[in-house]
Amino acid sequence: MAELGSESYQVAASLTDLGRGRDLVGLCVFGDEDVREVAAAPDGLLTSMSPGSVLLIHSTVSAELCIELASVARERDVHVVDAPVSGGRAAAVRGELTIMVGGEKTLSPRVMPVLEAYGKVIRWMGPLGSGQVTKALNNVLGFGTGELANLAIETGVALKLDLNALIDVLTTGSAGSFALNSLVDTLMKDPEFAMHAAKMVEKDTRLFQQACRQHGVMQTKLEDLAVDRITHITPRIQQFGPSPASVNR
């Protein structure tokens, strides 16, 4: 909160206090159980949100949870829109997130002014839950790209190439990607964050698998790469040379 400096904000004493009298509440916690607890618990947001208000779910969760919450919210005349975000912390700070929206398009005039405050690319993907399915696909593509980046770095080190020079070439040449930059700038340098990232990869890959099976989509190489990524969050290069933390970039 200190980073907000002189910006105007209020601290709510409880979830019910947070929801009371708000036209719109945005929610961004880790997973399904967290969203369910914050929104639908006996002392959760939905107990105090006003009729006609909107609950925006920015968390990456299952489409089924969004539909479940919408059913509960409907009893209180509260609308639910799923709007997971992508782009990372830097894009959030710049107000340039990509936002995938699912829900009633008639709610667009209500939610777009809020989303535009921190989103650059905002797309309505379909009915409620469609944003979550899109986010799962987006993340799994990123995980697969990250797994290929792992393999490329491992192979380069096994070929006796200088690790830092290799990373400079891969990140600035045609092989560059968001996933590769995240790997070398964050995951390889911060073991604690890498452990958290592994949990996120596991959660979001499971969400992707769930969506695919429900739509009759069989397992693909994309899914295989994401599954491998769960236990392979950073390159296994110690056997060949320097540790991941030695990357100078």
C-alpha positions in Angstrom: 0.0 0.0 0.0 2.9 2.3 0.7 3.7 2.3 -3.1 0.5 4.1 -3.7 2.0 7.1 -2.0 -0.4 10.1 -2.0 -3.0 8.3 -4.2 -6.5 8.2 -2.6 -7.7 4.9 -1.3 -9.7 3.5 1.6 -8.9 0.4 3.6 -11.9 -1.9 4.3 -12.2 -3.4 7.7 -13.8 -6.6 6.4 -15.1 -8.2 3.2 -18.7 -7.1 3.9 -17.4 -3.6 4.5 -15.6 -3.8 1.2 -18.7 -4.9 -0.7 -21.2 -2.6 0.9 -22.4 0.2 -1.4 -20.0 -0.5 -4.2 -21.1 -0.4 -7.9 -18.3 -2.7 -8.8 -15.8 -4.9 -7.0 -12.7 -6.5 -8.6 -11.4 -9.7 -7.1 -7.9 -11.0 -7.8 -6.8 -13.9 -5.5 -5.0 -17.2 -6.3 -7.5 -20.0 -7.0 -11.0 -21.4 -7.0 -11.2 -21.9 -3.2 -9.9 -18.4 -2.5 -12.4 -16.8 -4.8 -15.2 -18.9 -3.3 -14.2 -18.0 0.2 -13.9 -14.2 -0.5 -17.0 -13.9 -2.5 -19.5 -16.5 -1.2 -18.6 -17.3 2.4 -21.2 -16.3 5.0 -19.2 -13.1 5.6 -18.1 -12.7 2.0 -18.5 -9.9 -0.6 -21.9 -11.1 -2.0 -23.6 -10.7 1.4 -23.2 -7.0 1.3 -23.0 -6.0 -2.4 -25.8 -3.8 -3.6 -28.5 -5.0 -6.1 -27.4 -4.2 -9.6 -23.7 -4.1 -8.7 -21.0 -6.1 -10.6 -18.4 -8.6 -9.3 -15.4 -8.8 -11.6 -13.3 -11.9 -11.2 -9.8 -11.2 -12.3 -8.3 -14.4 -10.8 -7.4 -17.3 -13.0 -10.0 -19.9 -12.0 -12.4 -22.4 -13.5 -15.3 -21.3 -15.7 -17.5 -23.6 -13.6 -16.7 -21.5 -10.5 -17.7 -18.3 -12.3 -21.0 -19.9 -13.2 -21.5 -21.2 -9.7 -20.9 -17.7 -8.2 -23.2 -16.1 -10.8 -26.0 -18.4 -9.6 -25.4 -17.3 -6.0 -25.1 -13.7 -7.0 -28.3 -13.7 -9.0 -30.3 -14.3 -5.9 -29.0 -10.9 -4.7 -29.4 -9.3 -8.1 -25.6 -9.0 -8.4 -23.9 -9.6 -11.8 -20.7 -11.6 -12.3 -18.2 -11.0 -15.1 -15.0 -13.0 -15.4 -12.1 -10.9 -16.6 -8.7 -12.6 -16.0 -5.7 -10.6 -16.8 -2.3 -11.2 -18.5 0.9 -9.3 -19.0 2.7 -9.4 -15.6 3.5 -6.8 -13.0 5.2 -4.4 -15.3 2.1 -4.2 -17.6 -0.1 -3.8 -14.6 1.9 -0.8 -13.3 1.7 0.8 -16.8 -2.0 0.1 -17.1 -1.4 -2.0 -20.1 -2.7 -5.5 -19.2 -4.5 -7.8 -21.6 -7.9 -8.6 -20.3 -10.1 -11.6 -21.4 -13.8 -11.0 -20.6 -16.7 -13.4 -20.3 -20.2 -12.5 -19.4 -23.2 -10.5 -20.6 -22.2 -8.1 -23.2 -24.9 -5.7 -22.0 -22.7 -5.1 -18.9 -19.9 -3.6 -21.1 -20.8 0.0 -20.5 -20.6 -0.7 -16.8 -17.3 -2.5 -16.7 -15.3 -1.1 -19.6 -14.4 2.3 -17.9 -12.9 0.3 -15.0 -11.1 -2.2 -17.2 -9.7 0.6 -19.4 -8.0 2.0 -16.3 -5.5 -0.9 -16.2 -6.1 -2.7 -19.5 -4.7 -2.0 -23.0 -6.2 -4.9 -25.0 -9.6 -5.8 -23.7 -11.6 -8.5 -25.6 -15.0 -10.0 -24.9 -14.6 -13.7 -25.5 -18.1 -15.0 -25.1 -20.5 -16.0 -22.3 -19.6 -16.2 -18.6 -16.5 -18.4 -18.2 -15.1 -17.7 -21.7 -12.5 -15.3 -20.3 -11.2 -18.1 -18.0 -11.0 -20.6 -20.8 -9.1 -18.1 -22.9 -6.7 -17.4 -20.0 -6.1 -21.1 -19.4 -5.1 -21.5 -23.1 -3.0 -18.3 -23.0 -1.1 -19.5 -19.9 -0.5 -23.0 -21.2 0.9 -21.6 -24.4 3.3 -19.6 -22.2 4.1 -22.6 -20.1 4.9 -24.6 -23.3 7.1 -21.8 -24.6 8.9 -21.7 -21.3 9.5 -25.4 -21.4 11.0 -25.1 -24.8 13.2 -22.2 -23.5 14.4 -24.5 -20.7 15.3 -27.2 -23.1 17.1 -24.7 -25.4 19.2 -23.3 -22.5 20.0 -26.8 -21.2 21.1 -27.9 -24.7 23.2 -24.8 -25.2 25.1 -25.3 -21.9 25.6 -29.0 -22.8 27.1 -27.8 -26.1 29.6 -25.8 -24.0 28.2 -22.4 -25.0 28.7 -19.5 -22.6 25.5 -19.2 -20.6 25.3 -15.5 -20.4 26.2 -15.0 -24.1 23.7 -17.6 -25.1 20.9 -15.9 -23.1 21.8 -12.5 -24.7 21.4 -14.1 -28.2 18.2 -16.0 -27.4 16.4 -13.1 -25.8 17.3 -10.5 -28.5 17.1 -12.7 -31.6 14.2 -14.3 -33.3 13.8 -16.8 -30.5 12.9 -14.1 -28.0 9.6 -14.3 -26.1 7.8 -13.2 -23.0 8.2 -16.6 -21.5 12.0 -16.7 -22.2 12.4 -13.2 -20.7 10.5 -14.2 -17.6 12.6 -17.4 -17.3 16.0 -15.6 -17.4 15.0 -12.4 -15.6 13.0 -13.8 -12.8 12.6 -17.5 -12.4 16.3 -18.4 -12.8 17.3 -15.7 -10.3 14.6 -16.1 -7.6 14.1 -19.6 -6.3 11.3 -18.6 -4.0 9.3 -17.0 -6.8 10.0 -20.0 -9.0 8.4 -22.3 -6.3 5.3 -20.1 -6.4 5.3 -20.1 -10.2 5.4 -23.9 -10.2 2.2 -23.9 -8.1 0.6 -21.5 -10.6 1.7 -23.7 -13.6 0.1 -26.7 -11.9 -3.1 -24.9 -11.2 -3.5 -23.4 -14.6 -2.5 -26.5 -16.5 -5.2 -28.4 -14.5 -7.8 -25.7 -15.5 -6.8 -26.1 -19.1 -7.1 -29.9 -19.0 -10.5 -29.6 -17.4 -11.7 -27.2 -20.1 -10.3 -29.4 -22.8 -11.9 -32.6 -21.5 -15.3 -30.8 -21.1 -15.2 -29.6 -24.7 -14.1 -33.0 -26.0 -10.6 -31.8 -26.9 -8.0 -34.6 -26.6 -4.5 -34.2 -25.2 -2.1 -32.4 -27.5 1.7 -31.6 -27.4 0.8 -28.2 -26.0 -0.6 -29.9 -22.9 2.3 -32.3 -22.7 4.8 -29.4 -22.6 2.7 -27.6 -19.9 2.7 -30.8 -17.8 6.5 -31.1 -18.1 6.8 -27.5 -17.0 5.2 -28.2 -13.7 8.4 -30.1 -12.5 10.8 -28.3 -14.8 10.3 -24.6 -13.9 13.9 -23.6 -14.5 16.7 -25.2 -16.6 18.5 -28.2 -15.1 22.0 -26.9 -16.0 24.0 -27.6 -12.9 25.1 -30.9 -14.3 26.7 -29.1 -17.2 28.0 -25.9 -15.6 26.9 -22.8 -13.7 23.7 -22.6 -11.6 20.6 -20.7 -12.9 21.3 -17.9 -10.3 24.6 -17.1 -12.0 22.8 -15.5 -15.0 24.0 -11.9 -15.4 21.3 -9.9 -17.2 
